[in-house]
Amino acid sequence: MEKQSKKWEIELKLPKGRIKTFVYSDDGTNIVDRFGPQYECKVLGIMKEEEEVKDKKKTESEKLQDELEPIEEQVLEKHWQTTTYT
């Protein structure tokens, strides 16, 4: 069975400041070794699944849109057929 890499969140100190980003690793032990001594690397932990992160970043409008019931195509088509424009 093949090991699946996990997505790890890291913080890097660069010449122009700090950034948060991610890398993939099986167990997280080899991450700091990937960066040269001029970069201070701190492993913050395993990142959550994409769906969880995406849900947290939804705007208020997107959240409201998710609560709406879908319109059935037949009802919509019937509306367009019965509507007259002048």
HTML snippet that shows the backbone in 3Dmol.js (N, CA, C, O; Angstrom):
<script src="https://3Dmol.org/build/3Dmol-min.js"></script>
<div id="view" style="width:600px;height:400px;position:relative"></div>
<script>
const pdb = `
ATOM      1  N   MET A   1       0.840  -1.188   0.000  1.00  0.00           N
ATOM      2  CA  MET A   1       0.000   0.000   0.000  1.00  0.00           C
ATOM      3  C   MET A   1       0.885   1.251   0.000  1.00  0.00           C
ATOM      4  O   MET A   1       1.845   1.344   0.765  1.00  0.00           O
ATOM      5  N   GLU A   2       0.556   2.187  -0.848  1.00  0.00           N
ATOM      6  CA  GLU A   2       1.359   3.396  -1.011  1.00  0.00           C
ATOM      7  C   GLU A   2       0.991   4.443   0.038  1.00  0.00           C
ATOM      8  O   GLU A   2      -0.185   4.668   0.323  1.00  0.00           O
ATOM      9  N   LYS A   3       2.013   5.076   0.603  1.00  0.00           N
ATOM     10  CA  LYS A   3       1.769   6.158   1.563  1.00  0.00           C
ATOM     11  C   LYS A   3       1.250   7.383   0.820  1.00  0.00           C
ATOM     12  O   LYS A   3       1.683   7.679  -0.294  1.00  0.00           O
ATOM     13  N   GLN A   4       0.322   8.085   1.449  1.00  0.00           N
ATOM     14  CA  GLN A   4      -0.186   9.308   0.846  1.00  0.00           C
ATOM     15  C   GLN A   4       0.352  10.500   1.628  1.00  0.00           C
ATOM     16  O   GLN A   4       0.214  10.579   2.848  1.00  0.00           O
ATOM     17  N   SER A   5       0.965  11.420   0.899  1.00  0.00           N
ATOM     18  CA  SER A   5       1.506  12.610   1.545  1.00  0.00           C
ATOM     19  C   SER A   5       0.387  13.466   2.095  1.00  0.00           C
ATOM     20  O   SER A   5      -0.718  13.497   1.553  1.00  0.00           O
ATOM     21  N   LYS A   6       0.689  14.164   3.186  1.00  0.00           N
ATOM     22  CA  LYS A   6      -0.269  15.084   3.807  1.00  0.00           C
ATOM     23  C   LYS A   6       0.162  16.511   3.499  1.00  0.00           C
ATOM     24  O   LYS A   6       1.328  16.772   3.206  1.00  0.00           O
ATOM     25  N   LYS A   7      -0.783  17.416   3.568  1.00  0.00           N
ATOM     26  CA  LYS A   7      -0.534  18.829   3.308  1.00  0.00           C
ATOM     27  C   LYS A   7      -0.214  19.499   4.644  1.00  0.00           C
ATOM     28  O   LYS A   7      -1.049  19.514   5.548  1.00  0.00           O
ATOM     29  N   TRP A   8       0.985  20.049   4.765  1.00  0.00           N
ATOM     30  CA  TRP A   8       1.454  20.665   6.005  1.00  0.00           C
ATOM     31  C   TRP A   8       1.541  22.172   5.834  1.00  0.00           C
ATOM     32  O   TRP A   8       2.072  22.662   4.837  1.00  0.00           O
ATOM     33  N   GLU A   9       1.018  22.905   6.809  1.00  0.00           N
ATOM     34  CA  GLU A   9       1.125  24.359   6.797  1.00  0.00           C
ATOM     35  C   GLU A   9       2.448  24.755   7.434  1.00  0.00           C
ATOM     36  O   GLU A   9       2.833  24.241   8.484  1.00  0.00           O
ATOM     37  N   ILE A  10       3.139  25.686   6.768  1.00  0.00           N
ATOM     38  CA  ILE A  10       4.417  26.157   7.312  1.00  0.00           C
ATOM     39  C   ILE A  10       4.446  27.686   7.293  1.00  0.00           C
ATOM     40  O   ILE A  10       3.685  28.341   6.580  1.00  0.00           O
ATOM     41  N   GLU A  11       5.349  28.219   8.101  1.00  0.00           N
ATOM     42  CA  GLU A  11       5.611  29.657   8.094  1.00  0.00           C
ATOM     43  C   GLU A  11       7.076  29.840   7.740  1.00  0.00           C
ATOM     44  O   GLU A  11       7.959  29.244   8.357  1.00  0.00           O
ATOM     45  N   LEU A  12       7.322  30.676   6.733  1.00  0.00           N
ATOM     46  CA  LEU A  12       8.691  30.937   6.301  1.00  0.00           C
ATOM     47  C   LEU A  12       9.058  32.385   6.552  1.00  0.00           C
ATOM     48  O   LEU A  12       8.277  33.296   6.278  1.00  0.00           O
ATOM     49  N   LYS A  13      10.263  32.587   7.081  1.00  0.00           N
ATOM     50  CA  LYS A  13      10.779  33.949   7.251  1.00  0.00           C
ATOM     51  C   LYS A  13      11.657  34.236   6.033  1.00  0.00           C
ATOM     52  O   LYS A  13      12.701  33.615   5.829  1.00  0.00           O
ATOM     53  N   LEU A  14      11.199  35.197   5.232  1.00  0.00           N
ATOM     54  CA  LEU A  14      11.919  35.600   4.027  1.00  0.00           C
ATOM     55  C   LEU A  14      12.544  36.974   4.257  1.00  0.00           C
ATOM     56  O   LEU A  14      12.212  37.635   5.241  1.00  0.00           O
ATOM     57  N   PRO A  15      13.434  37.418   3.383  1.00  0.00           N
ATOM     58  CA  PRO A  15      14.051  38.740   3.559  1.00  0.00           C
ATOM     59  C   PRO A  15      13.032  39.881   3.662  1.00  0.00           C
ATOM     60  O   PRO A  15      13.286  40.874   4.343  1.00  0.00           O
ATOM     61  N   LYS A  16      11.882  39.746   2.991  1.00  0.00           N
ATOM     62  CA  LYS A  16      10.884  40.818   3.006  1.00  0.00           C
ATOM     63  C   LYS A  16       9.768  40.572   4.012  1.00  0.00           C
ATOM     64  O   LYS A  16       8.796  41.327   4.026  1.00  0.00           O
ATOM     65  N   GLY A  17       9.865  39.559   4.844  1.00  0.00           N
ATOM     66  CA  GLY A  17       8.838  39.288   5.847  1.00  0.00           C
ATOM     67  C   GLY A  17       8.493  37.814   5.944  1.00  0.00           C
ATOM     68  O   GLY A  17       9.169  36.960   5.371  1.00  0.00           O
ATOM     69  N   ARG A  18       7.429  37.533   6.678  1.00  0.00           N
ATOM     70  CA  ARG A  18       6.984  36.153   6.883  1.00  0.00           C
ATOM     71  C   ARG A  18       5.796  35.837   5.990  1.00  0.00           C
ATOM     72  O   ARG A  18       4.950  36.692   5.727  1.00  0.00           O
ATOM     73  N   ILE A  19       5.748  34.578   5.525  1.00  0.00           N
ATOM     74  CA  ILE A  19       4.587  34.112   4.775  1.00  0.00           C
ATOM     75  C   ILE A  19       4.142  32.769   5.340  1.00  0.00           C
ATOM     76  O   ILE A  19       4.936  32.022   5.913  1.00  0.00           O
ATOM     77  N   LYS A  20       2.863  32.480   5.167  1.00  0.00           N
ATOM     78  CA  LYS A  20       2.333  31.159   5.484  1.00  0.00           C
ATOM     79  C   LYS A  20       2.018  30.485   4.162  1.00  0.00           C
ATOM     80  O   LYS A  20       1.403  31.091   3.284  1.00  0.00           O
ATOM     81  N   THR A  21       2.433  29.240   4.015  1.00  0.00           N
ATOM     82  CA  THR A  21       2.195  28.480   2.806  1.00  0.00           C
ATOM     83  C   THR A  21       2.095  27.001   3.191  1.00  0.00           C
ATOM     84  O   THR A  21       1.948  26.682   4.370  1.00  0.00           O
ATOM     85  N   PHE A  22       2.170  26.110   2.225  1.00  0.00           N
ATOM     86  CA  PHE A  22       2.083  24.696   2.547  1.00  0.00           C
ATOM     87  C   PHE A  22       3.040  23.883   1.695  1.00  0.00           C
ATOM     88  O   PHE A  22       3.474  24.318   0.628  1.00  0.00           O
ATOM     89  N   VAL A  23       3.359  22.702   2.184  1.00  0.00           N
ATOM     90  CA  VAL A  23       4.161  21.714   1.462  1.00  0.00           C
ATOM     91  C   VAL A  23       3.554  20.350   1.727  1.00  0.00           C
ATOM     92  O   VAL A  23       2.755  20.183   2.648  1.00  0.00           O
ATOM     93  N   TYR A  24       3.935  19.387   0.924  1.00  0.00           N
ATOM     94  CA  TYR A  24       3.465  18.016   1.123  1.00  0.00           C
ATOM     95  C   TYR A  24       4.586  17.178   1.720  1.00  0.00           C
ATOM     96  O   TYR A  24       5.746  17.284   1.324  1.00  0.00           O
ATOM     97  N   SER A  25       4.208  16.341   2.684  1.00  0.00           N
ATOM     98  CA  SER A  25       5.168  15.462   3.335  1.00  0.00           C
ATOM     99  C   SER A  25       4.413  14.276   3.937  1.00  0.00           C
ATOM    100  O   SER A  25       3.251  14.404   4.324  1.00  0.00           O
ATOM    101  N   ASP A  26       5.079  13.122   4.011  1.00  0.00           N
ATOM    102  CA  ASP A  26       4.441  11.942   4.610  1.00  0.00           C
ATOM    103  C   ASP A  26       4.226  12.125   6.100  1.00  0.00           C
ATOM    104  O   ASP A  26       3.132  11.891   6.614  1.00  0.00           O
ATOM    105  N   ASP A  27       5.289  12.549   6.796  1.00  0.00           N
ATOM    106  CA  ASP A  27       5.181  12.644   8.255  1.00  0.00           C
ATOM    107  C   ASP A  27       5.611  14.003   8.823  1.00  0.00           C
ATOM    108  O   ASP A  27       5.536  14.210  10.034  1.00  0.00           O
ATOM    109  N   GLY A  28       6.053  14.921   7.975  1.00  0.00           N
ATOM    110  CA  GLY A  28       6.407  16.262   8.422  1.00  0.00           C
ATOM    111  C   GLY A  28       7.809  16.413   8.975  1.00  0.00           C
ATOM    112  O   GLY A  28       8.218  17.523   9.315  1.00  0.00           O
ATOM    113  N   THR A  29       8.547  15.334   9.073  1.00  0.00           N
ATOM    114  CA  THR A  29       9.876  15.415   9.693  1.00  0.00           C
ATOM    115  C   THR A  29      10.948  15.981   8.772  1.00  0.00           C
ATOM    116  O   THR A  29      11.980  16.448   9.253  1.00  0.00           O
ATOM    117  N   ASN A  30      10.733  15.950   7.469  1.00  0.00           N
ATOM    118  CA  ASN A  30      11.759  16.386   6.514  1.00  0.00           C
ATOM    119  C   ASN A  30      11.519  17.786   5.955  1.00  0.00           C
ATOM    120  O   ASN A  30      12.237  18.219   5.053  1.00  0.00           O
ATOM    121  N   ILE A  31      10.533  18.493   6.469  1.00  0.00           N
ATOM    122  CA  ILE A  31      10.155  19.775   5.881  1.00  0.00           C
ATOM    123  C   ILE A  31      11.209  20.856   6.107  1.00  0.00           C
ATOM    124  O   ILE A  31      11.603  21.529   5.155  1.00  0.00           O
ATOM    125  N   VAL A  32      11.667  21.036   7.323  1.00  0.00           N
ATOM    126  CA  VAL A  32      12.625  22.104   7.651  1.00  0.00           C
ATOM    127  C   VAL A  32      13.920  21.925   6.859  1.00  0.00           C
ATOM    128  O   VAL A  32      14.546  22.910   6.468  1.00  0.00           O
ATOM    129  N   ASP A  33      14.323  20.679   6.619  1.00  0.00           N
ATOM    130  CA  ASP A  33      15.559  20.399   5.887  1.00  0.00           C
ATOM    131  C   ASP A  33      15.492  20.831   4.418  1.00  0.00           C
ATOM    132  O   ASP A  33      16.528  20.955   3.765  1.00  0.00           O
ATOM    133  N   ARG A  34      14.304  21.058   3.903  1.00  0.00           N
ATOM    134  CA  ARG A  34      14.147  21.443   2.494  1.00  0.00           C
ATOM    135  C   ARG A  34      14.553  22.891   2.231  1.00  0.00           C
ATOM    136  O   ARG A  34      14.782  23.267   1.081  1.00  0.00           O
ATOM    137  N   PHE A  35      14.644  23.697   3.269  1.00  0.00           N
ATOM    138  CA  PHE A  35      14.914  25.122   3.111  1.00  0.00           C
ATOM    139  C   PHE A  35      16.303  25.454   3.627  1.00  0.00           C
ATOM    140  O   PHE A  35      16.759  24.904   4.630  1.00  0.00           O
ATOM    141  N   GLY A  36      16.968  26.367   2.923  1.00  0.00           N
ATOM    142  CA  GLY A  36      18.318  26.767   3.295  1.00  0.00           C
ATOM    143  C   GLY A  36      18.344  27.483   4.632  1.00  0.00           C
ATOM    144  O   GLY A  36      17.300  27.873   5.154  1.00  0.00           O
ATOM    145  N   PRO A  37      19.548  27.658   5.193  1.00  0.00           N
ATOM    146  CA  PRO A  37      19.681  28.288   6.506  1.00  0.00           C
ATOM    147  C   PRO A  37      19.237  29.759   6.522  1.00  0.00           C
ATOM    148  O   PRO A  37      18.944  30.303   7.586  1.00  0.00           O
ATOM    149  N   GLN A  38      19.186  30.398   5.354  1.00  0.00           N
ATOM    150  CA  GLN A  38      18.760  31.795   5.318  1.00  0.00           C
ATOM    151  C   GLN A  38      17.244  31.934   5.514  1.00  0.00           C
ATOM    152  O   GLN A  38      16.751  33.038   5.748  1.00  0.00           O
ATOM    153  N   TYR A  39      16.510  30.832   5.419  1.00  0.00           N
ATOM    154  CA  TYR A  39      15.058  30.853   5.615  1.00  0.00           C
ATOM    155  C   TYR A  39      14.709  30.156   6.921  1.00  0.00           C
ATOM    156  O   TYR A  39      15.023  28.981   7.112  1.00  0.00           O
ATOM    157  N   GLU A  40      14.070  30.873   7.797  1.00  0.00           N
ATOM    158  CA  GLU A  40      13.614  30.275   9.048  1.00  0.00           C
ATOM    159  C   GLU A  40      12.271  29.619   8.756  1.00  0.00           C
ATOM    160  O   GLU A  40      11.315  30.303   8.389  1.00  0.00           O
ATOM    161  N   CYS A  41      12.188  28.299   8.914  1.00  0.00           N
ATOM    162  CA  CYS A  41      10.972  27.563   8.605  1.00  0.00           C
ATOM    163  C   CYS A  41      10.371  26.988   9.882  1.00  0.00           C
ATOM    164  O   CYS A  41      11.069  26.367  10.684  1.00  0.00           O
ATOM    165  N   LYS A  42       9.079  27.201  10.060  1.00  0.00           N
ATOM    166  CA  LYS A  42       8.370  26.684  11.219  1.00  0.00           C
ATOM    167  C   LYS A  42       7.177  25.860  10.720  1.00  0.00           C
ATOM    168  O   LYS A  42       6.332  26.380   9.991  1.00  0.00           O
ATOM    169  N   VAL A  43       7.104  24.594  11.102  1.00  0.00           N
ATOM    170  CA  VAL A  43       5.994  23.730  10.715  1.00  0.00           C
ATOM    171  C   VAL A  43       4.844  23.975  11.686  1.00  0.00           C
ATOM    172  O   VAL A  43       4.987  23.793  12.895  1.00  0.00           O
ATOM    173  N   LEU A  44       3.692  24.396  11.135  1.00  0.00           N
ATOM    174  CA  LEU A  44       2.536  24.737  11.968  1.00  0.00           C
ATOM    175  C   LEU A  44       1.600  23.552  12.190  1.00  0.00           C
ATOM    176  O   LEU A  44       0.870  23.515  13.180  1.00  0.00           O
ATOM    177  N   GLY A  45       1.617  22.587  11.277  1.00  0.00           N
ATOM    178  CA  GLY A  45       0.779  21.396  11.446  1.00  0.00           C
ATOM    179  C   GLY A  45       0.121  20.981  10.144  1.00  0.00           C
ATOM    180  O   GLY A  45       0.312  21.608   9.103  1.00  0.00           O
ATOM    181  N   ILE A  46      -0.652  19.918  10.224  1.00  0.00           N
ATOM    182  CA  ILE A  46      -1.354  19.397   9.051  1.00  0.00           C
ATOM    183  C   ILE A  46      -2.531  20.313   8.744  1.00  0.00           C
ATOM    184  O   ILE A  46      -3.285  20.695   9.640  1.00  0.00           O
ATOM    185  N   MET A  47      -2.679  20.659   7.472  1.00  0.00           N
ATOM    186  CA  MET A  47      -3.785  21.526   7.058  1.00  0.00           C
ATOM    187  C   MET A  47      -5.072  20.709   6.970  1.00  0.00           C
ATOM    188  O   MET A  47      -5.042  19.504   6.719  1.00  0.00           O
ATOM    189  N   LYS A  48      -6.199  21.383   7.181  1.00  0.00           N
ATOM    190  CA  LYS A  48      -7.507  20.743   7.086  1.00  0.00           C
ATOM    191  C   LYS A  48      -7.834  20.460   5.630  1.00  0.00           C
ATOM    192  O   LYS A  48      -7.203  20.986   4.713  1.00  0.00           O
ATOM    193  N   GLU A  49      -8.832  19.617   5.447  1.00  0.00           N
ATOM    194  CA  GLU A  49      -9.283  19.287   4.099  1.00  0.00           C
ATOM    195  C   GLU A  49      -9.733  20.538   3.361  1.00  0.00           C
ATOM    196  O   GLU A  49     -10.189  21.495   3.986  1.00  0.00           O
ATOM    197  N   GLU A  50      -9.611  20.541   2.048  1.00  0.00           N
ATOM    198  CA  GLU A  50      -9.975  21.693   1.213  1.00  0.00           C
ATOM    199  C   GLU A  50     -11.414  22.139   1.415  1.00  0.00           C
ATOM    200  O   GLU A  50     -11.682  23.339   1.472  1.00  0.00           O
ATOM    201  N   GLU A  51     -12.331  21.210   1.522  1.00  0.00           N
ATOM    202  CA  GLU A  51     -13.738  21.568   1.666  1.00  0.00           C
ATOM    203  C   GLU A  51     -13.986  22.349   2.949  1.00  0.00           C
ATOM    204  O   GLU A  51     -14.751  23.314   2.943  1.00  0.00           O
ATOM    205  N   GLU A  52     -13.354  21.949   4.048  1.00  0.00           N
ATOM    206  CA  GLU A  52     -13.534  22.656   5.311  1.00  0.00           C
ATOM    207  C   GLU A  52     -13.014  24.086   5.200  1.00  0.00           C
ATOM    208  O   GLU A  52     -13.663  25.026   5.658  1.00  0.00           O
ATOM    209  N   VAL A  53     -11.865  24.242   4.601  1.00  0.00           N
ATOM    210  CA  VAL A  53     -11.266  25.564   4.439  1.00  0.00           C
ATOM    211  C   VAL A  53     -12.130  26.403   3.509  1.00  0.00           C
ATOM    212  O   VAL A  53     -12.364  27.581   3.781  1.00  0.00           O
ATOM    213  N   LYS A  54     -12.607  25.818   2.420  1.00  0.00           N
ATOM    214  CA  LYS A  54     -13.431  26.550   1.457  1.00  0.00           C
ATOM    215  C   LYS A  54     -14.718  27.045   2.103  1.00  0.00           C
ATOM    216  O   LYS A  54     -15.130  28.181   1.864  1.00  0.00           O
ATOM    217  N   ASP A  55     -15.366  26.203   2.924  1.00  0.00           N
ATOM    218  CA  ASP A  55     -16.607  26.594   3.594  1.00  0.00           C
ATOM    219  C   ASP A  55     -16.391  27.789   4.510  1.00  0.00           C
ATOM    220  O   ASP A  55     -17.260  28.656   4.602  1.00  0.00           O
ATOM    221  N   LYS A  56     -15.269  27.851   5.177  1.00  0.00           N
ATOM    222  CA  LYS A  56     -14.993  28.957   6.097  1.00  0.00           C
ATOM    223  C   LYS A  56     -14.772  30.272   5.354  1.00  0.00           C
ATOM    224  O   LYS A  56     -14.998  31.346   5.911  1.00  0.00           O
ATOM    225  N   LYS A  57     -14.334  30.192   4.102  1.00  0.00           N
ATOM    226  CA  LYS A  57     -14.013  31.397   3.352  1.00  0.00           C
ATOM    227  C   LYS A  57     -15.186  31.903   2.521  1.00  0.00           C
ATOM    228  O   LYS A  57     -15.029  32.876   1.782  1.00  0.00           O
ATOM    229  N   LYS A  58     -16.351  31.279   2.616  1.00  0.00           N
ATOM    230  CA  LYS A  58     -17.498  31.719   1.833  1.00  0.00           C
ATOM    231  C   LYS A  58     -17.971  33.089   2.295  1.00  0.00           C
ATOM    232  O   LYS A  58     -17.954  33.403   3.485  1.00  0.00           O
ATOM    233  N   THR A  59     -18.389  33.888   1.338  1.00  0.00           N
ATOM    234  CA  THR A  59     -18.935  35.192   1.664  1.00  0.00           C
ATOM    235  C   THR A  59     -20.356  35.022   2.189  1.00  0.00           C
ATOM    236  O   THR A  59     -20.948  33.949   2.069  1.00  0.00           O
ATOM    237  N   GLU A  60     -20.890  36.075   2.764  1.00  0.00           N
ATOM    238  CA  GLU A  60     -22.262  36.029   3.283  1.00  0.00           C
ATOM    239  C   GLU A  60     -23.239  35.702   2.159  1.00  0.00           C
ATOM    240  O   GLU A  60     -24.185  34.940   2.355  1.00  0.00           O
ATOM    241  N   SER A  61     -23.010  36.277   0.987  1.00  0.00           N
ATOM    242  CA  SER A  61     -23.869  36.026  -0.173  1.00  0.00           C
ATOM    243  C   SER A  61     -23.836  34.553  -0.575  1.00  0.00           C
ATOM    244  O   SER A  61     -24.876  33.968  -0.876  1.00  0.00           O
ATOM    245  N   GLU A  62     -22.652  33.957  -0.581  1.00  0.00           N
ATOM    246  CA  GLU A  62     -22.524  32.538  -0.935  1.00  0.00           C
ATOM    247  C   GLU A  62     -23.220  31.648   0.091  1.00  0.00           C
ATOM    248  O   GLU A  62     -23.829  30.642  -0.273  1.00  0.00           O
ATOM    249  N   LYS A  63     -23.134  32.006   1.357  1.00  0.00           N
ATOM    250  CA  LYS A  63     -23.805  31.231   2.401  1.00  0.00           C
ATOM    251  C   LYS A  63     -25.314  31.285   2.215  1.00  0.00           C
ATOM    252  O   LYS A  63     -25.994  30.269   2.357  1.00  0.00           O
ATOM    253  N   LEU A  64     -25.844  32.468   1.897  1.00  0.00           N
ATOM    254  CA  LEU A  64     -27.284  32.604   1.665  1.00  0.00           C
ATOM    255  C   LEU A  64     -27.703  31.828   0.417  1.00  0.00           C
ATOM    256  O   LEU A  64     -28.766  31.206   0.395  1.00  0.00           O
ATOM    257  N   GLN A  65     -26.876  31.867  -0.605  1.00  0.00           N
ATOM    258  CA  GLN A  65     -27.173  31.145  -1.841  1.00  0.00           C
ATOM    259  C   GLN A  65     -27.279  29.647  -1.584  1.00  0.00           C
ATOM    260  O   GLN A  65     -28.127  28.977  -2.174  1.00  0.00           O
ATOM    261  N   ASP A  66     -26.433  29.120  -0.714  1.00  0.00           N
ATOM    262  CA  ASP A  66     -26.469  27.702  -0.368  1.00  0.00           C
ATOM    263  C   ASP A  66     -27.778  27.313   0.304  1.00  0.00           C
ATOM    264  O   ASP A  66     -28.205  26.163   0.202  1.00  0.00           O
ATOM    265  N   GLU A  67     -28.421  28.254   0.990  1.00  0.00           N
ATOM    266  CA  GLU A  67     -29.658  27.971   1.712  1.00  0.00           C
ATOM    267  C   GLU A  67     -30.891  27.987   0.805  1.00  0.00           C
ATOM    268  O   GLU A  67     -31.943  27.469   1.177  1.00  0.00           O
ATOM    269  N   LEU A  68     -30.761  28.583  -0.386  1.00  0.00           N
ATOM    270  CA  LEU A  68     -31.897  28.658  -1.299  1.00  0.00           C
ATOM    271  C   LEU A  68     -32.217  27.288  -1.891  1.00  0.00           C
ATOM    272  O   LEU A  68     -31.326  26.471  -2.120  1.00  0.00           O
ATOM    273  N   GLU A  69     -33.500  27.055  -2.132  1.00  0.00           N
ATOM    274  CA  GLU A  69     -33.901  25.811  -2.776  1.00  0.00           C
ATOM    275  C   GLU A  69     -33.744  25.976  -4.279  1.00  0.00           C
ATOM    276  O   GLU A  69     -34.050  27.039  -4.818  1.00  0.00           O
ATOM    277  N   PRO A  70     -33.270  24.937  -4.963  1.00  0.00           N
ATOM    278  CA  PRO A  70     -33.112  25.048  -6.415  1.00  0.00           C
ATOM    279  C   PRO A  70     -34.475  25.131  -7.108  1.00  0.00           C
ATOM    280  O   PRO A  70     -35.450  24.532  -6.653  1.00  0.00           O
ATOM    281  N   ILE A  71     -34.529  25.863  -8.190  1.00  0.00           N
ATOM    282  CA  ILE A  71     -35.756  25.984  -8.976  1.00  0.00           C
ATOM    283  C   ILE A  71     -35.775  24.836  -9.978  1.00  0.00           C
ATOM    284  O   ILE A  71     -34.797  24.599 -10.688  1.00  0.00           O
ATOM    285  N   GLU A  72     -36.891  24.133 -10.026  1.00  0.00           N
ATOM    286  CA  GLU A  72     -37.004  23.034 -10.978  1.00  0.00           C
ATOM    287  C   GLU A  72     -37.071  23.601 -12.386  1.00  0.00           C
ATOM    288  O   GLU A  72     -37.743  24.604 -12.626  1.00  0.00           O
ATOM    289  N   GLU A  73     -36.377  22.963 -13.315  1.00  0.00           N
ATOM    290  CA  GLU A  73     -36.316  23.462 -14.682  1.00  0.00           C
ATOM    291  C   GLU A  73     -37.693  23.516 -15.334  1.00  0.00           C
ATOM    292  O   GLU A  73     -37.973  24.432 -16.108  1.00  0.00           O
ATOM    293  N   GLN A  74     -38.550  22.553 -15.033  1.00  0.00           N
ATOM    294  CA  GLN A  74     -39.882  22.531 -15.640  1.00  0.00           C
ATOM    295  C   GLN A  74     -40.683  23.762 -15.222  1.00  0.00           C
ATOM    296  O   GLN A  74     -41.356  24.371 -16.053  1.00  0.00           O
ATOM    297  N   VAL A  75     -40.619  24.128 -13.969  1.00  0.00           N
ATOM    298  CA  VAL A  75     -41.341  25.296 -13.474  1.00  0.00           C
ATOM    299  C   VAL A  75     -40.803  26.547 -14.145  1.00  0.00           C
ATOM    300  O   VAL A  75     -41.579  27.405 -14.566  1.00  0.00           O
ATOM    301  N   LEU A  76     -39.500  26.662 -14.248  1.00  0.00           N
ATOM    302  CA  LEU A  76     -38.870  27.810 -14.875  1.00  0.00           C
ATOM    303  C   LEU A  76     -39.243  27.900 -16.354  1.00  0.00           C
ATOM    304  O   LEU A  76     -39.551  28.983 -16.851  1.00  0.00           O
ATOM    305  N   GLU A  77     -39.218  26.774 -17.052  1.00  0.00           N
ATOM    306  CA  GLU A  77     -39.559  26.745 -18.472  1.00  0.00           C
ATOM    307  C   GLU A  77     -41.022  27.151 -18.680  1.00  0.00           C
ATOM    308  O   GLU A  77     -41.332  27.902 -19.605  1.00  0.00           O
ATOM    309  N   LYS A  78     -41.912  26.661 -17.830  1.00  0.00           N
ATOM    310  CA  LYS A  78     -43.331  27.007 -17.927  1.00  0.00           C
ATOM    311  C   LYS A  78     -43.525  28.511 -17.717  1.00  0.00           C
ATOM    312  O   LYS A  78     -44.339  29.133 -18.398  1.00  0.00           O
ATOM    313  N   HIS A  79     -42.785  29.088 -16.785  1.00  0.00           N
ATOM    314  CA  HIS A  79     -42.860  30.525 -16.518  1.00  0.00           C
ATOM    315  C   HIS A  79     -42.488  31.318 -17.769  1.00  0.00           C
ATOM    316  O   HIS A  79     -43.179  32.268 -18.137  1.00  0.00           O
ATOM    317  N   TRP A  80     -41.397  30.925 -18.417  1.00  0.00           N
ATOM    318  CA  TRP A  80     -40.938  31.650 -19.595  1.00  0.00           C
ATOM    319  C   TRP A  80     -41.922  31.513 -20.756  1.00  0.00           C
ATOM    320  O   TRP A  80     -42.086  32.438 -21.551  1.00  0.00           O
ATOM    321  N   GLN A  81     -42.573  30.360 -20.849  1.00  0.00           N
ATOM    322  CA  GLN A  81     -43.537  30.142 -21.926  1.00  0.00           C
ATOM    323  C   GLN A  81     -44.814  30.951 -21.731  1.00  0.00           C
ATOM    324  O   GLN A  81     -45.441  31.359 -22.708  1.00  0.00           O
ATOM    325  N   THR A  82     -45.202  31.186 -20.497  1.00  0.00           N
ATOM    326  CA  THR A  82     -46.449  31.908 -20.209  1.00  0.00           C
ATOM    327  C   THR A  82     -46.248  33.410 -20.068  1.00  0.00           C
ATOM    328  O   THR A  82     -47.224  34.161 -20.053  1.00  0.00           O
ATOM    329  N   THR A  83     -45.022  33.854 -19.966  1.00  0.00           N
ATOM    330  CA  THR A  83     -44.755  35.284 -19.809  1.00  0.00           C
ATOM    331  C   THR A  83     -44.761  35.951 -21.173  1.00  0.00           C
ATOM    332  O   THR A  83     -44.104  35.488 -22.106  1.00  0.00           O
ATOM    333  N   THR A  84     -45.505  37.040 -21.283  1.00  0.00           N
ATOM    334  CA  THR A  84     -45.533  37.790 -22.540  1.00  0.00           C
ATOM    335  C   THR A  84     -44.851  39.141 -22.330  1.00  0.00           C
ATOM    336  O   THR A  84     -44.979  39.771 -21.281  1.00  0.00           O
ATOM    337  N   TYR A  85     -44.141  39.552 -23.338  1.00  0.00           N
ATOM    338  CA  TYR A  85     -43.430  40.823 -23.279  1.00  0.00           C
ATOM    339  C   TYR A  85     -43.989  41.758 -24.357  1.00  0.00           C
ATOM    340  O   TYR A  85     -44.278  41.336 -25.476  1.00  0.00           O
ATOM    341  N   THR A  86     -44.127  42.993 -24.005  1.00  0.00           N
ATOM    342  CA  THR A  86     -44.633  43.980 -24.982  1.00  0.00           C
ATOM    343  C   THR A  86     -43.617  45.053 -25.243  1.00  0.00           C
ATOM    344  O   THR A  86     -43.868  45.962 -26.034  1.00  0.00           O
TER     345      THR A  86
END
`;
const viewer = $3Dmol.createViewer("view");
viewer.addModel(pdb, "pdb");
viewer.setStyle({}, {cartoon: {color: "spectrum"}});
viewer.zoomTo();
viewer.render();
</script>
